[in-house]
Amino acid sequence: MDYWKLVETEITIALQHEDHNQVRGVSTTSSPIYYRRNNITRQPVTGKLSDCSRMETAEPNFSQFGISQEEGDKLVAEVIRYILFKTHQNSGCPIKRDELTQLITKNYHNRSLPSLVLNKATTKLSTIFGYDMKELQRVRPSSTNQARSSQSSVDSKSYIITSQLDPGVYRKHIEDTTKSHLTGFAFVVIGIVNLAGGKITDESLWHHLGRLGLSQDDEKNTDFGSTKQAMETLVQQRYLQKDKTNGPEGLTLYYELAERGLHATASSSFKECIAQMVMNEATTIELD
């Protein structure tokens, strides 16, 4: 059987049976989606990103929209499939609400229906597959200059899914170590921007990365391929955002922390790692 057909079958079975004690969906945003039936205990995820979960008991049912329960369940299943597949295919890039709304309203035209379907999909993603669906509160570039990047005008509502697994269990059973270099690259870049006060020029950022042997002109890096594209991926994933300001020397490109970058830098583990790196650098300078 085709791999993705098998995955789709797994999703369908899980949605039909909703056996919370046996079905545990686990995946990374950078590795193939697959499902394990075991007794891994999920832990709640906390953070500054908005939690999209809702109590289904407080919601209207599908009959209020003239839709049968079966039709409604199919809509929810279709949205969940789309979210899981799109997350894998786009390396965890946020999914725009407009995309999900169009999926729901292509055959149904009630304006309130998407909210109900998304709330039910959020609940099932959590209870069946072990994911929190988070709404990104888009952060605008700090500059008030009119020469802004087109990125700043994109629809502000989008979603990502995050694992509810305990970090230790996630690392042991789920984490794709073949993608560790991308995680490391993201950590280093976010760390540099954070230490610069949350905003840094394109030139300065690549200067610091150059000390690590990374060049924006490198199109055949053994780990990343194109290093410039690796940076652009962080922008697409909303760890960073780009902005241009007009100064005495013309337009200057800046990188700023976006919502996922800000969320990452708020964690205690990130702060501890950065502090350790700074202390090691200071020790090295003293020895020199």
Backbone as CSV, one residue per row, in Angstrom:
resi,resn,N_x,N_y,N_z,CA_x,CA_y,CA_z,C_x,C_y,C_z
1,MET,0.846,-1.201,0.000,0.000,0.000,0.000,0.874,1.241,0.000
2,ASP,0.484,2.266,-0.760,1.213,3.520,-0.798,1.318,4.120,0.602
3,TYR,2.513,4.684,0.941,2.763,5.187,2.296,1.726,6.208,2.750
4,TRP,1.459,7.198,1.884,0.529,8.255,2.292,-0.899,7.751,2.352
5,LYS,-1.227,6.738,1.534,-2.551,6.126,1.623,-2.705,5.418,2.956
6,LEU,-1.606,4.777,3.403,-1.623,4.117,4.703,-1.827,5.123,5.826
7,VAL,-1.139,6.260,5.728,-1.287,7.304,6.737,-2.733,7.798,6.779
8,GLU,-3.316,8.034,5.597,-4.690,8.516,5.543,-5.650,7.501,6.164
9,THR,-5.382,6.216,5.928,-6.212,5.174,6.522,-6.119,5.213,8.037
10,GLU,-4.900,5.411,8.556,-4.692,5.513,9.998,-5.494,6.673,10.583
11,ILE,-5.477,7.820,9.903,-6.214,8.984,10.373,-7.701,8.673,10.421
12,THR,-8.204,8.066,9.360,-9.631,7.746,9.286,-10.041,6.812,10.411
13,ILE,-9.241,5.778,10.655,-9.544,4.820,11.719,-9.553,5.516,13.072
14,ALA,-8.569,6.384,13.298,-8.480,7.087,14.575,-9.681,7.981,14.790
15,LEU,-10.092,8.696,13.748,-11.237,9.597,13.871,-12.536,8.831,14.080
16,GLN,-12.628,7.647,13.519,-13.841,6.861,13.676,-13.951,6.259,15.068
17,HIS,-12.843,5.786,15.598,-12.887,5.070,16.861,-12.615,5.959,18.076
18,GLU,-11.779,6.954,17.934,-11.461,7.874,19.017,-11.137,7.142,20.319
19,ASP,-10.292,6.113,20.215,-9.879,5.373,21.396,-8.733,6.115,22.053
20,HIS,-9.026,6.937,23.051,-8.028,7.835,23.643,-6.953,7.086,24.417
21,ASN,-7.235,5.883,24.860,-6.257,5.163,25.654,-5.274,4.375,24.801
22,GLN,-5.619,4.155,23.519,-4.757,3.346,22.681,-4.136,4.117,21.532
23,VAL,-4.844,5.117,21.011,-4.330,5.831,19.850,-3.558,7.044,20.309
24,ARG,-2.291,7.079,19.967,-1.446,8.220,20.338,-0.749,8.698,19.090
25,GLY,-1.140,9.859,18.579,-0.528,10.358,17.351,0.727,11.114,17.678
26,VAL,1.804,10.771,17.034,3.053,11.447,17.299,3.740,11.782,15.997
27,SER,4.308,12.959,15.945,4.971,13.389,14.723,5.825,14.592,15.024
28,THR,6.775,14.874,14.175,7.463,16.148,14.236,7.049,16.932,13.014
29,THR,7.256,18.244,13.060,6.895,19.062,11.913,7.921,18.936,10.800
30,SER,8.999,18.201,11.054,10.028,18.072,10.026,10.311,16.614,9.685
31,SER,9.452,15.696,10.127,9.643,14.293,9.804,8.316,13.707,9.369
32,PRO,8.316,12.530,8.707,7.071,11.959,8.206,6.060,11.753,9.312
33,ILE,4.796,12.007,8.995,3.718,11.809,9.956,3.461,10.313,10.084
34,TYR,3.477,9.819,11.323,3.135,8.426,11.516,2.476,8.299,12.873
35,TYR,1.912,7.154,13.175,1.085,6.999,14.355,1.507,5.766,15.134
36,ARG,1.591,5.915,16.438,1.965,4.814,17.304,0.786,4.511,18.231
37,ARG,0.498,3.240,18.422,-0.514,2.847,19.401,0.242,2.320,20.618
38,ASN,0.308,3.138,21.648,1.022,2.754,22.863,0.448,3.543,24.029
39,ASN,1.148,3.503,25.138,0.637,4.150,26.343,1.455,5.359,26.764
40,ILE,2.034,6.069,25.798,2.786,7.277,26.110,1.838,8.311,26.683
41,THR,2.229,8.885,27.798,1.402,9.905,28.440,1.762,11.271,27.902
42,ARG,0.766,12.005,27.457,1.004,13.341,26.934,0.972,14.354,28.063
43,GLN,1.770,15.401,27.925,1.792,16.493,28.885,1.263,17.745,28.213
44,PRO,0.570,18.607,28.960,0.054,19.832,28.348,1.180,20.755,27.931
45,VAL,0.963,21.510,26.852,1.940,22.476,26.353,1.533,23.855,26.812
46,THR,2.480,24.601,27.360,2.184,25.957,27.783,3.027,26.923,26.991
47,GLY,2.588,28.178,26.901,3.354,29.174,26.163,2.512,30.374,25.851
48,LYS,3.078,31.301,25.103,2.398,32.545,24.786,1.554,32.469,23.523
49,LEU,1.685,31.371,22.773,0.849,31.235,21.604,-0.574,30.935,22.058
50,SER,-1.556,31.406,21.304,-2.949,31.232,21.691,-3.359,29.778,21.560
51,ASP,-4.034,29.257,22.603,-4.563,27.908,22.563,-5.923,27.940,21.898
52,CYS,-6.081,27.146,20.834,-7.323,27.172,20.060,-8.368,26.208,20.599
53,SER,-8.028,25.435,21.632,-8.959,24.412,22.095,-10.198,25.041,22.697
54,ARG,-11.310,24.357,22.524,-12.595,24.807,23.036,-13.325,23.625,23.650
55,MET,-14.257,23.903,24.528,-15.117,22.863,25.065,-16.241,22.608,24.080
56,GLU,-16.277,21.393,23.537,-17.282,21.099,22.527,-18.695,21.195,23.090
57,THR,-18.844,20.946,24.392,-20.178,20.946,24.973,-20.809,22.328,24.944
58,ALA,-19.978,23.369,24.837,-20.501,24.732,24.837,-20.783,25.222,23.419
59,GLU,-20.538,24.380,22.440,-20.685,24.791,21.052,-22.024,24.337,20.483
60,PRO,-22.491,25.014,19.444,-23.684,24.536,18.743,-23.351,23.242,18.003
61,ASN,-24.355,22.497,17.627,-24.094,21.284,16.853,-24.373,21.539,15.381
62,PHE,-24.018,20.565,14.551,-24.117,20.753,13.104,-25.559,20.922,12.622
63,SER,-26.518,20.368,13.357,-27.912,20.462,12.927,-28.390,21.903,12.836
64,GLN,-27.765,22.785,13.627,-28.137,24.195,13.579,-27.725,24.862,12.277
65,PHE,-26.869,24.180,11.529,-26.439,24.701,10.233,-27.071,23.917,9.086
66,GLY,-28.024,23.047,9.430,-28.680,22.244,8.406,-27.798,21.145,7.862
67,ILE,-26.843,20.686,8.670,-25.894,19.657,8.262,-26.048,18.455,9.193
68,SER,-26.028,17.267,8.642,-26.121,16.067,9.470,-24.826,15.864,10.249
69,GLN,-24.902,15.060,11.318,-23.722,14.777,12.115,-22.659,14.086,11.278
70,GLU,-23.090,13.205,10.377,-22.146,12.497,9.512,-21.410,13.462,8.583
71,GLU,-22.156,14.407,8.010,-21.534,15.404,7.135,-20.550,16.266,7.924
72,GLY,-20.957,16.641,9.133,-20.091,17.454,9.973,-18.814,16.726,10.350
73,ASP,-18.930,15.446,10.689,-17.753,14.653,11.046,-16.795,14.523,9.865
74,LYS,-17.351,14.404,8.664,-16.504,14.320,7.469,-15.740,15.627,7.254
75,LEU,-16.395,16.769,7.514,-15.730,18.065,7.394,-14.572,18.163,8.384
76,VAL,-14.823,17.749,9.618,-13.789,17.792,10.654,-12.612,16.905,10.258
77,ALA,-12.916,15.699,9.765,-11.858,14.772,9.352,-11.041,15.338,8.193
78,GLU,-11.722,16.002,7.257,-11.033,16.583,6.109,-10.086,17.698,6.550
79,VAL,-10.518,18.517,7.496,-9.677,19.596,8.017,-8.455,19.026,8.735
80,ILE,-8.656,17.985,9.527,-7.544,17.372,10.256,-6.526,16.769,9.287
81,ARG,-7.005,16.070,8.274,-6.089,15.521,7.258,-5.274,16.635,6.617
82,TYR,-5.955,17.717,6.263,-5.278,18.834,5.593,-4.195,19.409,6.506
83,ILE,-4.507,19.611,7.765,-3.549,20.194,8.714,-2.330,19.294,8.871
84,LEU,-2.549,17.997,9.045,-1.439,17.071,9.253,-0.546,16.963,8.019
85,PHE,-1.157,16.815,6.855,-0.371,16.684,5.631,0.342,17.986,5.281
86,LYS,-0.351,19.117,5.417,0.247,20.402,5.068,1.402,20.729,6.010
87,THR,1.267,20.384,7.280,2.340,20.621,8.251,3.588,19.844,7.864
88,HIS,3.404,18.600,7.449,4.554,17.787,7.041,5.164,18.304,5.742
89,GLN,4.329,18.574,4.754,4.824,18.976,3.441,5.541,20.312,3.477
90,ASN,5.110,21.231,4.346,5.694,22.578,4.397,6.614,22.779,5.588
91,SER,7.127,21.686,6.137,8.119,21.750,7.225,7.642,22.579,8.410
92,GLY,6.361,22.470,8.727,5.837,23.143,9.916,5.487,24.599,9.730
93,CYS,5.472,25.089,8.492,5.080,26.483,8.260,3.619,26.687,8.669
94,PRO,3.276,27.841,9.221,1.895,28.090,9.638,0.906,27.924,8.487
95,ILE,-0.279,27.469,8.841,-1.362,27.294,7.873,-2.346,28.437,8.047
96,LYS,-2.631,29.151,6.978,-3.526,30.307,7.054,-4.958,29.862,7.324
97,ARG,-5.636,30.626,8.138,-7.039,30.331,8.424,-7.868,30.357,7.142
98,ASP,-7.525,31.249,6.221,-8.261,31.337,4.963,-8.262,30.009,4.214
99,GLU,-7.131,29.292,4.262,-7.053,28.000,3.583,-8.057,27.014,4.165
100,LEU,-8.127,26.988,5.499,-9.036,26.060,6.165,-10.487,26.475,5.955
101,THR,-10.719,27.776,5.965,-12.082,28.278,5.740,-12.576,27.907,4.348
102,GLN,-11.724,28.051,3.355,-12.103,27.699,1.977,-12.389,26.213,1.845
103,LEU,-11.638,25.419,2.585,-11.851,23.977,2.564,-13.238,23.621,3.110
104,ILE,-13.644,24.353,4.149,-14.923,24.081,4.808,-16.102,24.618,4.007
105,THR,-15.928,25.793,3.410,-17.059,26.478,2.772,-17.189,26.209,1.277
106,LYS,-16.359,25.312,0.732,-16.465,25.058,-0.711,-17.813,24.448,-1.073
107,ASN,-18.428,23.718,-0.129,-19.754,23.139,-0.375,-20.819,23.651,0.591
108,TYR,-20.382,24.395,1.619,-21.306,24.941,2.617,-20.989,26.421,2.781
109,HIS,-22.008,27.266,2.798,-21.766,28.702,2.716,-22.169,29.479,3.975
110,ASN,-22.362,28.784,5.082,-22.671,29.465,6.333,-21.388,30.034,6.936
111,ARG,-21.392,31.318,7.229,-20.173,31.998,7.692,-19.719,31.539,9.075
112,SER,-20.652,31.023,9.864,-20.299,30.601,11.224,-19.800,29.163,11.285
113,LEU,-19.973,28.415,10.213,-19.595,27.005,10.213,-18.097,26.777,10.406
114,PRO,-17.197,27.551,9.764,-15.770,27.294,9.952,-15.324,27.306,11.411
115,SER,-15.854,28.208,12.217,-15.454,28.269,13.626,-15.816,26.987,14.357
116,LEU,-17.006,26.460,14.094,-17.429,25.218,14.736,-16.544,24.053,14.306
117,VAL,-16.296,23.943,13.009,-15.475,22.845,12.494,-14.050,22.926,13.032
118,LEU,-13.476,24.120,13.051,-12.107,24.285,13.540,-12.013,23.962,15.029
119,ASN,-13.014,24.350,15.811,-13.001,24.038,17.241,-13.070,22.537,17.479
120,LYS,-13.908,21.851,16.710,-14.017,20.397,16.863,-12.742,19.712,16.374
121,ALA,-12.150,20.218,15.293,-10.893,19.659,14.797,-9.785,19.843,15.828
122,THR,-9.769,20.994,16.481,-8.768,21.270,17.515,-8.886,20.275,18.656
123,THR,-10.108,20.009,19.085,-10.331,19.066,20.170,-9.865,17.665,19.805
124,LYS,-10.192,17.223,18.581,-9.806,15.880,18.153,-8.291,15.776,17.936
125,LEU,-7.670,16.824,17.437,-6.214,16.808,17.294,-5.542,16.605,18.645
126,SER,-6.126,17.169,19.687,-5.568,17.049,21.026,-5.847,15.680,21.636
127,THR,-7.122,15.262,21.650,-7.495,14.040,22.359,-7.119,12.766,21.625
128,ILE,-7.044,12.826,20.298,-6.735,11.614,19.522,-5.273,11.574,19.088
129,PHE,-4.775,12.680,18.539,-3.446,12.680,17.926,-2.356,13.295,18.803
130,GLY,-2.734,13.874,19.924,-1.713,14.402,20.824,-1.095,15.707,20.394
131,TYR,-1.883,16.563,19.721,-1.385,17.863,19.281,-2.209,18.994,19.891
132,ASP,-1.539,20.104,20.151,-2.217,21.372,20.417,-2.182,22.183,19.129
133,MET,-3.331,22.701,18.723,-3.339,23.608,17.576,-3.322,25.030,18.121
134,LYS,-2.318,25.790,17.735,-2.117,27.132,18.246,-2.347,28.173,17.168
135,GLU,-3.031,29.233,17.532,-3.192,30.360,16.617,-2.047,31.330,16.836
136,LEU,-1.368,31.697,15.776,-0.262,32.639,15.890,-0.791,34.065,15.940
137,GLN,-0.390,34.787,16.952,-0.716,36.201,17.060,0.392,36.965,16.343
138,ARG,0.150,37.315,15.110,1.204,37.870,14.264,1.802,39.149,14.849
139,VAL,3.120,39.165,14.898,3.870,40.322,15.381,4.266,41.181,14.186
140,ARG,3.924,42.448,14.230,4.288,43.363,13.137,5.722,43.839,13.301
141,PRO,6.406,44.139,12.204,7.756,44.712,12.312,7.735,45.974,13.154
142,SER,8.798,46.210,13.914,8.829,47.351,14.829,8.920,48.677,14.095
143,SER,9.453,48.659,12.881,9.615,49.904,12.140,8.270,50.474,11.717
144,THR,8.144,51.787,11.785,6.937,52.468,11.308,7.163,53.059,9.925
145,ASN,8.349,52.760,9.366,8.670,53.275,8.037,7.737,52.675,6.995
146,GLN,7.408,53.432,5.990,6.489,52.962,4.962,7.096,51.884,4.078
147,ALA,8.431,51.809,4.051,9.086,50.815,3.192,9.136,49.474,3.890
148,ARG,7.985,48.879,4.120,7.907,47.600,4.802,7.918,46.455,3.814
149,SER,8.307,45.300,4.321,8.256,44.108,3.472,6.810,43.713,3.270
150,SER,6.543,43.048,2.157,5.181,42.618,1.873,4.702,41.608,2.898
151,GLN,5.635,40.966,3.587,5.285,39.960,4.580,4.424,40.544,5.682
152,SER,4.591,41.823,6.004,3.899,42.412,7.143,2.417,42.606,6.898
153,SER,1.965,42.470,5.656,0.571,42.687,5.351,-0.203,41.381,5.156
154,VAL,0.445,40.252,5.435,-0.201,38.966,5.258,-1.276,38.768,6.317
155,ASP,-2.323,38.006,5.977,-3.396,37.699,6.914,-2.811,37.280,8.259
156,SER,-3.311,37.900,9.348,-2.716,37.696,10.659,-3.116,36.375,11.308
157,LYS,-4.154,35.716,10.806,-4.606,34.487,11.447,-4.034,33.265,10.754
158,SER,-3.250,32.499,11.500,-2.698,31.253,10.978,-2.479,30.310,12.146
159,TYR,-2.221,29.041,11.829,-2.156,28.015,12.862,-0.937,27.115,12.699
160,ILE,-0.461,26.601,13.832,0.551,25.556,13.848,0.080,24.487,14.828
161,ILE,0.659,23.292,14.722,0.368,22.258,15.704,1.655,21.910,16.435
162,THR,1.536,21.693,17.746,2.688,21.359,18.582,2.388,20.086,19.358
163,SER,3.418,19.277,19.575,3.244,18.005,20.265,2.948,18.224,21.742
164,GLN,2.087,17.368,22.307,1.784,17.408,23.736,2.650,16.427,24.523
165,LEU,3.528,15.711,23.840,4.358,14.723,24.518,5.363,15.380,25.459
166,ASP,5.680,14.679,26.523,6.743,15.108,27.411,8.039,15.220,26.606
167,PRO,8.831,16.289,26.794,10.054,16.485,25.998,10.986,15.289,25.978
168,GLY,11.137,14.622,27.132,12.015,13.456,27.194,11.513,12.309,26.343
169,VAL,10.209,12.064,26.381,9.596,11.008,25.573,9.682,11.367,24.096
170,TYR,9.464,12.645,23.808,9.522,13.117,22.420,10.903,12.869,21.832
171,ARG,11.939,13.221,22.593,13.310,13.033,22.100,13.622,11.549,21.893
172,LYS,13.123,10.706,22.782,13.442,9.279,22.734,12.725,8.565,21.598
173,HIS,11.460,8.898,21.379,10.653,8.112,20.446,10.353,8.803,19.120
174,ILE,10.373,10.121,19.100,9.832,10.835,17.944,10.860,11.658,17.180
175,GLU,11.747,12.326,17.884,12.639,13.294,17.263,13.446,12.677,16.120
176,ASP,13.475,13.372,15.011,14.223,12.927,13.834,15.626,13.521,13.904
177,THR,16.585,12.688,14.289,17.955,13.190,14.486,18.610,13.600,13.170
178,THR,18.058,13.139,12.046,18.635,13.539,10.747,18.356,15.011,10.445
179,LYS,17.453,15.627,11.205,17.129,17.042,11.012,17.741,17.922,12.100
180,SER,18.614,17.334,12.917,19.178,18.078,14.043,19.931,19.325,13.614
181,HIS,20.578,19.278,12.441,21.342,20.433,11.978,20.429,21.627,11.699
182,LEU,19.192,21.359,11.269,18.249,22.462,11.028,17.796,23.072,12.346
183,THR,17.567,22.217,13.342,17.204,22.709,14.669,18.339,23.540,15.251
184,GLY,19.570,23.059,15.068,20.728,23.796,15.564,20.882,25.139,14.884
185,PHE,20.659,25.166,13.584,20.742,26.419,12.832,19.702,27.415,13.340
186,ALA,18.482,26.941,13.546,17.418,27.815,14.049,17.783,28.363,15.429
187,PHE,18.325,27.489,16.300,18.698,27.919,17.646,19.765,29.005,17.599
188,VAL,20.784,28.798,16.773,21.884,29.768,16.679,21.378,31.118,16.158
189,VAL,20.580,31.082,15.093,20.084,32.325,14.498,19.185,33.078,15.488
190,ILE,18.258,32.362,16.114,17.364,32.999,17.090,18.173,33.555,18.259
191,GLY,19.210,32.803,18.666,20.057,33.275,19.761,20.793,34.559,19.417
192,ILE,21.322,34.640,18.214,22.043,35.846,17.776,21.107,37.046,17.743
193,VAL,19.928,36.852,17.160,18.961,37.953,17.069,18.504,38.374,18.467
194,ASN,18.310,37.410,19.341,17.882,37.709,20.712,18.934,38.516,21.454
195,LEU,20.195,38.109,21.324,21.284,38.822,22.003,21.491,40.220,21.434
196,ALA,21.051,40.424,20.200,21.151,41.750,19.578,19.982,42.648,19.968
197,GLY,19.125,42.154,20.843,17.992,42.959,21.287,16.707,42.668,20.535
198,GLY,16.687,41.556,19.805,15.483,41.171,19.083,15.417,41.680,17.660
199,LYS,16.451,42.428,17.234,16.476,42.976,15.883,17.918,43.163,15.449
200,ILE,18.224,42.767,14.214,19.605,42.847,13.738,19.598,43.039,12.224
201,THR,20.596,43.739,11.733,20.676,43.932,10.280,21.091,42.632,9.604
202,ASP,20.700,42.499,8.365,21.062,41.331,7.577,22.580,41.171,7.528
203,GLU,23.292,42.282,7.355,24.750,42.246,7.267,25.381,41.744,8.564
204,SER,24.899,42.249,9.700,25.458,41.846,10.995,25.165,40.379,11.298
205,LEU,23.966,39.932,10.959,23.597,38.544,11.218,24.508,37.588,10.461
206,TRP,24.727,37.877,9.179,25.589,36.999,8.402,27.058,37.134,8.805
207,HIS,27.438,38.283,9.362,28.797,38.441,9.884,29.026,37.467,11.036
208,HIS,28.042,37.407,11.964,28.170,36.488,13.106,28.122,35.031,12.652
209,LEU,27.258,34.732,11.700,27.179,33.362,11.193,28.458,32.985,10.446
210,GLY,29.104,33.996,9.853,30.362,33.747,9.161,31.447,33.242,10.101
211,ARG,31.377,33.648,11.363,32.344,33.170,12.351,32.172,31.678,12.612
212,LEU,30.997,31.163,12.247,30.725,29.730,12.396,30.941,28.985,11.078
213,GLY,31.440,29.714,10.087,31.722,29.088,8.808,30.550,29.050,7.848
214,LEU,29.533,29.862,8.119,28.344,29.891,7.261,28.324,31.167,6.431
215,SER,28.106,31.011,5.141,28.050,32.158,4.234,26.721,32.161,3.499
216,GLN,26.138,33.347,3.341,24.860,33.435,2.638,25.001,33.110,1.150
217,ASP,26.224,33.108,0.639,26.463,32.801,-0.770,26.677,31.308,-1.016
218,ASP,26.660,30.530,0.079,26.904,29.096,-0.045,25.619,28.406,-0.517
219,GLU,25.642,27.904,-1.732,24.477,27.213,-2.302,24.584,25.701,-2.175
220,LYS,25.740,25.208,-1.732,25.945,23.762,-1.662,26.518,23.349,-0.314
221,ASN,25.973,23.918,0.747,26.401,23.532,2.084,26.061,22.064,2.322
222,THR,26.976,21.337,2.944,26.761,19.897,3.134,25.565,19.597,4.030
223,ASP,25.204,20.538,4.915,24.081,20.318,5.827,22.787,20.963,5.338
224,PHE,22.874,22.190,4.821,21.670,22.956,4.506,21.372,23.102,3.023
225,GLY,22.338,22.781,2.168,22.154,23.117,0.764,22.402,24.603,0.619
226,SER,21.363,25.369,0.383,21.471,26.827,0.323,21.250,27.414,1.710
227,THR,22.278,28.072,2.249,22.142,28.672,3.580,21.149,29.828,3.563
228,LYS,21.084,30.542,2.448,20.125,31.644,2.338,18.693,31.111,2.379
229,GLN,18.469,29.957,1.745,17.143,29.346,1.762,16.799,28.830,3.157
230,ALA,17.805,28.342,3.882,17.583,27.894,5.255,17.113,29.063,6.123
231,MET,17.689,30.234,5.877,17.265,31.438,6.604,15.838,31.826,6.217
232,GLU,15.533,31.726,4.937,14.193,32.064,4.457,13.145,31.120,5.048
233,THR,13.531,29.873,5.268,12.612,28.909,5.883,12.238,29.342,7.299
234,LEU,13.184,29.901,8.030,12.892,30.400,9.378,11.894,31.555,9.323
235,VAL,11.956,32.333,8.255,10.990,33.426,8.071,9.614,32.845,7.773
236,GLN,9.563,31.861,6.899,8.291,31.234,6.537,7.658,30.522,7.718
237,GLN,8.488,29.983,8.599,7.984,29.288,9.779,7.639,30.252,10.912
238,ARG,7.866,31.536,10.695,7.541,32.605,11.643,8.419,32.583,12.900
239,TYR,9.661,32.122,12.752,10.647,32.322,13.808,11.256,33.711,13.654
240,LEU,11.383,34.154,12.411,11.914,35.477,12.098,10.948,36.199,11.169
241,GLN,11.112,37.505,11.094,10.432,38.289,10.067,11.407,39.329,9.538
242,LYS,11.203,39.710,8.300,12.088,40.674,7.650,11.411,42.027,7.563
243,ASP,12.228,43.064,7.641,11.720,44.427,7.516,12.803,45.292,6.875
244,LYS,12.387,46.264,6.106,13.328,47.187,5.475,13.064,48.598,5.978
245,THR,14.129,49.292,6.317,14.004,50.688,6.751,14.855,51.566,5.841
246,ASN,14.403,52.771,5.643,15.091,53.719,4.765,15.902,54.690,5.613
247,GLY,17.227,54.611,5.495,18.108,55.476,6.255,19.032,56.270,5.366
248,PRO,20.024,56.926,5.965,20.977,57.753,5.203,21.711,56.967,4.115
249,GLU,21.916,55.666,4.367,22.645,54.842,3.405,21.705,54.051,2.496
250,GLY,20.443,54.424,2.502,19.477,53.713,1.658,18.700,52.675,2.446
251,LEU,18.108,51.750,1.745,17.315,50.711,2.397,18.214,49.715,3.119
252,THR,17.845,49.392,4.344,18.577,48.410,5.138,17.637,47.284,5.520
253,LEU,18.071,46.055,5.295,17.265,44.890,5.626,17.555,44.456,7.057
254,TYR,16.488,44.278,7.834,16.596,43.816,9.215,15.894,42.480,9.382
255,TYR,16.386,41.708,10.344,15.672,40.515,10.804,15.222,40.778,12.240
256,GLU,13.975,40.433,12.516,13.434,40.541,13.865,12.850,39.209,14.288
257,LEU,12.733,39.012,15.596,12.072,37.810,16.098,10.575,37.909,15.808
258,ALA,10.024,36.863,15.201,8.576,36.783,15.002,7.980,35.992,16.164
259,GLU,6.689,35.701,16.081,5.992,35.136,17.241,6.581,33.811,17.734
260,ARG,6.971,32.929,16.823,7.543,31.656,17.286,8.937,31.857,17.862
261,GLY,9.693,32.812,17.321,10.996,33.128,17.878,10.878,33.728,19.264
262,LEU,9.915,34.615,19.448,9.682,35.218,20.757,9.256,34.164,21.768
263,HIS,8.420,33.234,21.315,7.971,32.142,22.186,9.154,31.286,22.620
264,ALA,10.062,30.992,21.692,11.224,30.154,22.004,12.151,30.830,23.001
265,THR,12.390,32.133,22.819,13.329,32.839,23.699,12.779,33.047,25.100
266,ALA,11.474,32.849,25.277,10.876,33.027,26.605,11.074,31.794,27.486
267,SER,11.473,30.659,26.904,11.613,29.423,27.678,12.879,29.461,28.532
268,SER,12.794,28.854,29.710,13.932,28.838,30.627,15.102,28.044,30.057
269,SER,14.808,26.963,29.333,15.886,26.141,28.765,16.681,26.919,27.730
270,PHE,15.995,27.738,26.933,16.687,28.554,25.929,17.601,29.560,26.631
271,LYS,17.090,30.214,27.659,17.882,31.213,28.381,19.103,30.584,29.034
272,GLU,18.936,29.382,29.568,20.066,28.693,30.201,21.145,28.342,29.178
273,CYS,20.721,27.880,28.005,21.688,27.539,26.952,22.456,28.768,26.484
274,ILE,21.740,29.861,26.282,22.383,31.100,25.837,23.365,31.598,26.890
275,ALA,22.955,31.557,28.160,23.824,32.004,29.247,25.103,31.175,29.287
276,GLN,24.982,29.859,29.088,26.141,28.978,29.102,27.076,29.285,27.940
277,MET,26.495,29.543,26.773,27.303,29.868,25.602,28.073,31.166,25.798
278,VAL,27.402,32.160,26.388,28.062,33.450,26.637,29.195,33.286,27.640
279,MET,28.972,32.484,28.676,30.014,32.249,29.686,31.208,31.522,29.069
280,ASN,30.925,30.557,28.192,32.026,29.831,27.539,32.829,30.755,26.645
281,GLU,32.138,31.669,25.947,32.822,32.620,25.063,33.693,33.566,25.874
282,ALA,33.164,34.019,27.011,33.925,34.923,27.871,35.171,34.234,28.420
283,THR,35.029,32.969,28.791,36.167,32.189,29.302,37.243,32.030,28.226
284,THR,36.799,31.780,26.999,37.743,31.609,25.875,38.525,32.897,25.625
285,ILE,37.834,34.040,25.693,38.486,35.339,25.469,39.524,35.595,26.557
286,GLU,39.192,35.260,27.815,40.120,35.476,28.923,41.379,34.625,28.753
287,LEU,41.174,33.378,28.294,42.322,32.483,28.108,43.220,32.975,26.985
288,ASP,42.591,33.582,25.961,43.386,34.105,24.846,44.214,35.307,25.295
